[in-house]
Amino acid sequence: MNKSPDYGQDLNLEVPLFIDTDLEVDEHGVLNLKLFIYTDESGDSPQTLNLPFYRMTDYIVESHDEDQDYQQLYSIANELVKESERIREVAERIENSTSAVADLFNTAHVSPI
């Protein structure tokens, strides 16, 4: 077999990146992981990537199911429950605070849910 010579050159590029994340529920009720990718230090005009959270969940479940790694699945599920409860507690505190202010000024408080 005649193999052609390799004239390639390795190249290492340094690109300054900053990535920020957020969770947001869209207008269709889908929880999305939002990635904001900044390619410069000024912080202006990031590239935004929306990743539906269920895609991450699907990947986690499928990969650990193939490996039969139920312990890691339990660990991930437990951590998600803990974080869910923490978010819920803050939401309740804010809602209760808003209700208290409405009661103070004798106005009606309408729950967002």
N, C-alpha and C positions, 0 to 999 in steps of 0.2 A: 504494500500500500504506500503510495506516495503522499507524504504529509507535507503540506506547505509550511514554510517557516512562520513562526509567530513574531510579527512585528508590532504587537500591541504594547501599550505603555500603561502602567498603573498610574492612576491619578487620584490624589486625595484632595477633595474640596472641603473647605471650611465655610459653612453657611450659617450665619447666626439665626437661630430660630428660638422663638418663645411660644409655648403652647399653653393656653388657658382652657379650662373646661367648665361646663355648666350642665345642669339638668333642667329640662324644660318640657312641659306638656304642650303639644301643638293643638291647633284648632280641631283636630280629629280625635283628640284624647290619647294620642300616642306619646309615651315618655321617650324623649330623645336625649342622648348624650351629645352636647354641642362642643365642638372643638374650635377654638379660635387660634389660628396659626399666624403669628406675626413673623415677617421675614426681615424686619429691621428693628433697630433699637428705639425708634421714635414711638412705636405703639399705634401707629396710624394704619387704617384700612387692613384689618386682618382678613385672611381667607377663612371662611366658615364652613365646617363640615358637620352635618347632622347625621347621627347614627342612631337608628331606633334601638332602644335599650333591649327589646326582645331579641334582636339579632345577637347581642352579646350573650344573653341568657341562652339562646339556642345553641350557640357555639360552646358555652361552658357545659351545658347538659350533654350535648353530643360527644364532646371530647372526653369527659369524665365517664360517660356511659361506656364508651369503647374500652377505656382502661379499667372499668369496674371500680372506680375510685369514689366510693360512696362517702368516705370520711371527708374528703375535700368538698364534696357537694353539701354535706351537712354544715361544714365550717362556713362556706360562702353564704348559705341560706341563713345561718344564725347571725352573721355580720350584717346582712341586708335587713333582717328584722330589727336588730339593734339600731341601725341608722334610721330606719323607717319610724321607729318609736321616738327617736330623738327629734326628728323633723316634726312629727305629730305634736309633741309636747310644746315646741316653740309656736306652732300654729295655734294651738289651744290657748297659750299664754297671750298671744297677740289678739285673738278673738275675744278672750275674756277682758282684756284691757280695753278694747274698743267698746265692748258692752258696758263696762263700768263708766267710761266717759259718756256714752249715750245716756245712761241712767242719771248721771250727775247733771246733765243739761236737759233732762226730761224730753229726749228725742228718741225716736224709734231706731233700734238697731236691727238691721237686716243681715242675717247670716249669709255668707257667700255660697253656702252649700244648699 
